[in-house]
């Protein structure tokens, strides 16, 4: 009897082993989060009025590949000024930040976003808008300050009569998903 019982257990074990699961499924979830970065490739931009023509037509500075963007999807680059009115290094007069216009264009970027010129202000305003993302996207930025003699009587003599009166603002670029 013991032999019959032992033989039955062995046979049942063999049948169970042959019916055991031979595959298993695993669900793999690829979770993509928005990752964005923006870098301005210059710490300071000088817009300097030196001639009568500069005061008449304004001055500008072209910054090639000035902004570098990384975005895992569509994005909007916005720009703003830290102040609405720039204070001078001498005197008490102010200059409106809106007298400075920024215009972006395609640098070595591989995508074709839309660009909108921006007169600086304290509100974040769209400069570059793209429905596509990318890595190491570079954009040019032109900084232009007002002409039409807008800044006549904004120079003030200090201890050094020839030193320029400097009006400054911090320009902030931000990036968000589109």
C-alpha positions as MATLAB code, in Angstrom:
seq = 'XXXXXXXXXXXXXXXXXXXXXXXXXXXXXXXXXXXXXXXXXXXXXXXXXXXXXXXXXXXXXXXXXXXXXXXXXXXXXXXXXXXXXXXXXXXXXXXXXXXXXXXXXXXXXXXXXXXXXXXXXXXXXXXXXXXXXXXXXXXXXXXXXXXXXXXXXXXXXXXXXXXXXXXXXXXXXXXXXX';
ca = [
       0.000    0.000    0.000;
       2.820    2.299    0.832;
       4.301    1.637   -2.576;
       1.039    2.429   -4.329;
       0.682    5.623   -2.335;
       4.298    6.643   -3.030;
       3.892    5.849   -6.734;
       0.682    7.926   -6.862;
       2.401   10.894   -5.196;
       5.293   10.694   -7.655;
       2.924   10.471  -10.642;
       0.820   13.403   -9.368;
       3.987   15.480   -8.777;
       5.147   14.762  -12.313;
       1.747   15.754  -13.740;
       1.695   18.962  -11.654;
       5.242   19.847  -12.774;
       4.295   19.346  -16.399;
       1.295   21.663  -15.956;
       3.356   24.401  -14.187;
       3.458   27.923  -15.643;
       6.132   28.239  -18.319;
       5.906   32.023  -18.872;
       5.268   35.200  -16.885;
       4.143   38.666  -17.914;
       5.437   41.974  -16.562;
       4.049   45.408  -17.407;
       6.769   47.979  -18.059;
       5.683   51.612  -17.719;
       7.790   54.222  -19.435;
       6.956   57.407  -17.492;
       7.989   60.577  -19.310;
       8.035   63.783  -17.306;
       8.548   67.305  -18.580;
      12.191   68.298  -18.307;
      13.159   71.786  -19.403;
      16.231   73.939  -19.145;
      17.214   77.357  -20.478;
      20.638   78.989  -20.384;
      21.562   82.523  -21.438;
      25.048   82.390  -22.931;
      26.108   85.907  -21.852;
      26.052   87.488  -18.407;
      25.849   91.099  -19.555;
      24.818   93.020  -22.682;
      25.967   96.611  -23.283;
      23.850   98.912  -25.433;
      26.051  101.996  -25.629;
      25.198  105.359  -27.168;
      28.417  106.998  -28.410;
      27.418  109.089  -31.441;
      24.658  111.387  -32.663;
      23.565  108.585  -34.984;
      23.247  106.199  -32.004;
      20.807  108.600  -30.322;
      18.943  109.089  -33.626;
      18.485  105.458  -34.688;
      19.087  103.564  -31.449;
      21.670  100.943  -30.654;
      21.525   97.173  -30.788;
      23.490   94.064  -29.998;
      23.117   90.767  -31.875;
      23.836   87.770  -29.666;
      24.388   84.630  -31.761;
      23.229   81.374  -30.139;
      22.415   83.411  -27.034;
      19.822   81.035  -25.565;
      20.247   77.279  -25.237;
      17.036   75.306  -24.648;
      16.432   71.691  -23.671;
      12.807   70.589  -23.620;
      11.214   67.150  -23.734;
       8.189   68.587  -25.531;
       6.668   71.825  -26.784;
       7.762   74.940  -24.918;
       7.344   78.694  -24.540;
      10.294   80.938  -23.681;
       9.134   84.070  -21.907;
      11.133   87.175  -21.048;
      10.723   89.921  -18.457;
      12.561   92.853  -16.892;
      13.228   93.075  -13.172;
      11.936   96.681  -13.150;
       9.499   98.758  -15.185;
      11.780  101.799  -14.953;
      15.564  101.664  -15.003;
      17.382  103.908  -12.535;
      20.624  105.550  -13.601;
      23.993  105.355  -11.912;
      23.848  109.174  -11.644;
      20.914  111.568  -11.433;
      17.346  110.701  -10.528;
      15.800  110.242  -13.975;
      14.360  106.897  -15.024;
      14.142  105.109  -18.369;
      11.221  102.823  -19.243;
      12.299   99.204  -19.725;
       9.848   99.057  -22.649;
      12.359  101.135  -24.652;
      14.372   97.922  -25.043;
      13.105   95.422  -27.627;
      14.224   91.791  -27.804;
      13.833   89.827  -31.019;
      14.712   86.127  -31.180;
      15.580   84.128  -34.276;
      16.731   80.626  -35.131;
      20.354   79.948  -34.270;
      21.635   76.414  -34.665;
      18.289   74.986  -33.469;
      16.902   72.110  -35.520;
      13.260   73.139  -35.094;
      11.261   76.056  -36.491;
       9.342   77.767  -33.673;
       7.490   81.057  -33.901;
       9.123   84.256  -32.670;
       7.494   87.442  -31.379;
       9.432   90.663  -30.693;
       9.071   91.775  -27.066;
       9.297   95.232  -25.551;
      10.660   94.571  -22.091;
       8.371   94.930  -19.114;
       7.824   93.322  -15.746;
       5.245   90.875  -17.151;
       6.576   87.602  -18.578;
       5.946   87.839  -22.332;
       6.347   85.028  -24.923;
       9.454   85.411  -27.094;
       9.746   81.880  -28.573;
       6.898   79.361  -28.948;
       7.351   75.786  -30.173;
       5.100   72.748  -30.403;
       8.212   70.546  -30.533;
      11.006   70.012  -28.046;
      14.638   69.163  -28.559;
      18.093   69.072  -27.050;
      20.735   71.805  -27.346;
      18.422   74.155  -29.272;
      20.203   77.471  -29.784;
      18.491   80.786  -30.539;
      19.862   84.205  -31.443;
      18.603   87.303  -29.616;
      18.825   90.900  -30.812;
      18.688   93.568  -28.093;
      17.673   96.992  -29.420;
      17.321  100.230  -27.467;
      15.233  103.196  -28.578;
      16.265  105.838  -31.100;
      14.494  109.093  -31.957;
      16.615  110.862  -29.342;
      14.579  109.159  -26.603;
      17.443  109.417  -24.148;
      18.482  113.034  -24.643;
      18.952  114.608  -21.180;
      19.404  111.216  -19.523;
      23.199  111.632  -19.181;
      24.362  113.181  -15.905;
      27.821  114.403  -15.081;
      29.326  112.718  -12.069;
      32.745  112.949  -10.473;
      34.176  111.742  -13.785;
      32.599  114.071  -16.354;
      33.217  111.630  -19.226;
      31.961  108.443  -17.549;
      28.705  107.124  -18.949;
      25.498  107.178  -16.959;
      24.467  103.531  -16.785;
      20.844  102.383  -16.568;
      20.446   98.660  -15.836;
      17.847   95.965  -15.499;
      18.027   92.225  -15.052;
      16.406   90.367  -17.950;
      14.946   87.011  -16.956;
      14.224   84.231  -19.431;
      11.857   81.477  -18.305;
      10.641   78.304  -20.004;
       7.355   76.478  -19.603;
       5.546   73.645  -21.358;
       3.413   74.426  -24.383;
];
